[in-house]
Amino acid sequence: MEKCKFGFADTVITPSHPNCLYLDGYGFRVKPAEAVRDDLHAKVMAIVSGNQTYLVFSLDLVGLRSKVYELVTAQITSLTGIPRDHMALTCIHSHAAPATGLIDELPIQYDYFAYVGECCGRAALRAIERACPGTFHFEILPQKLTHSYNRRKREVIDRTIRAATFRDETGNLRGVLCTAACHAVINTTYDISADWLSELNKLSSDELPYIYFQGRCGDIDPYFEGPLTIDEKIGMLGRELTDTVEEMVGANHTGTQLCGEVVWREEAVRIPMMALTDTQSLKDDILAHEKAYFAADPADVKKHYNLRKLQWLRRMLRRAENGEDSDITVTLQYLAIGKQCVFAFIPFEVLTLTGNKLEDIFAAGFPREAIYICAYANSVEGYLAPVEEFPYGGYEVINAAAWYNTSRTCPESEGAVLRWFEAQLPD
């Protein structure tokens, strides 16, 4: 069997004119960015197996919606010849990155994202050129993310840090992978930033990329005690990750050859969503939000909040009156190399319970240290609420759909995603 080859690259995608872009992730931001706190990066791992090449990206963005995703991937394909269905684009979910459409109706600077796609394409070409056989070492690290908590006030939380090193056949370190789970929401300013993951970028270079995959963080936020500055918080949480990964890299593990078959599967999957058919309740809700909107002062951000919810309610009413289907179709992706490692690319904000269930499914065929749950992949469609969370309601279950301008998930949504991934497992 021909040896699988891996190549890595890193490129900076910081916008040159930050004040031309709005920032995504927070509803209260109603004006463009003011400055750049730290550089944004795009990192890529190329996998070459026989005559097939696959690309896995990690972008310092909040997440992509369909128009931006289509633009970025088209640019990559134009430069590399790699088709869209042979690549996965994941995001670190920084809430201080240029608007991509996650918060619906924010202005999107498409020239910037064409440039992002160009940078990604050129980085991919370097990664493909560098691709070589070698060994991976996967590990669940002993240290954990201590500065995090479940914002839904639930007990479940994943603080684990996973990391993997790739060394070529001469023992040289070529790339580092890592994953953890915590929202990148520390930087609430108007400055562009990779948030706490900017600390990892300090280690990363084009010659030796440190690639981060955001995990099951949909309900996980940073937590700190005491009056700390934003920079202090970013440094504290960021170093928890980077110090741990650096220590593992410094141990110089030999690793093993990934010699199994590369399995890449992608499918458009229909996901059941909440059907809003009670038109009278929708009309009553619209009247309440109209009243709140017209009563609010123009300088009050509550006017902005009410408009977002009002617009969503009006759309839902039109859909209900027209008898339109609420279900959506999303692209799910599965990458496995033999029975040695597996990646799940999920186009939702994934909460801890769902990530844990998916890991348990994969643990039947793969070592836990080599299971990578990659949320915010490709075109993100809002929150995927676990069935257990519906009795509690709240933002992730009910209100987030208004900001995404998408349907609400229902108790059956999660199961459709889990069943698809379970069906991909090797016999």
Salt bridges, closest charged atoms under 4 A:
ASP10 OD1 - HIS41 ND1 2.90
GLU34 OE2 - LYS31 NZ 3.09
ASP38 OD2 - ARG37 NH1 2.65
ASP104 OD2 - ARG315 NH2 3.60
GLU105 OE1 - ARG308 NH2 2.25
GLU105 OE2 - ARG315 NH2 2.32
GLU118 OE2 - ARG122 NE 3.23
GLU139 OE1 - HIS137 NE2 2.81
GLU139 OE1 - HIS253 NE2 3.47
ASP158 OD2 - ARG216 NE 3.35
ASP168 OD2 - ARG174 NE 3.01
GLU169 OE2 - LYS3 NZ 2.60
GLU199 OE2 - LYS202 NZ 2.89
GLU199 OE1 - ARG239 NH1 3.83
ASP206 OD2 - ARG126 NE 3.08
ASP206 OD2 - ARG130 NH2 2.69
ASP221 OD1 - ARG151 NH1 3.20
ASP221 OD1 - HIS183 ND1 3.87
ASP231 OD1 - ARG37 NE 2.95
GLU240 OE2 - HIS147 ND1 2.52
ASP243 OD1 - ARG239 NH2 2.31
GLU246 OE1 - ARG239 NH2 2.92
ASP285 OD1 - HIS289 ND1 3.31
GLU290 OE2 - ARG314 NH2 3.21
ASP325 OD2 - ARG270 NH2 2.01
ASP327 OD2 - ARG270 NH2 3.60
GLU349 OE1 - HIS93 NE2 3.41
GLU349 OE1 - HIS183 NE2 3.48
GLU359 OE2 - ARG162 NH2 2.86
GLU359 OE1 - ARG216 NH1 2.97
GLU359 OE2 - ARG368 NH1 2.85
ASP360 OD1 - ARG368 NH2 3.00
GLU381 OE1 - ARG65 NH2 3.45
GLU388 OE1 - LYS357 NZ 2.87
GLU389 OE1 - ARG152 NE 2.62
GLU389 OE2 - ARG154 NE 2.95
GLU396 OE2 - ARG151 NE 2.70
GLU396 OE1 - ARG152 NH1 2.79
GLU414 OE1 - LYS357 NZ 2.77
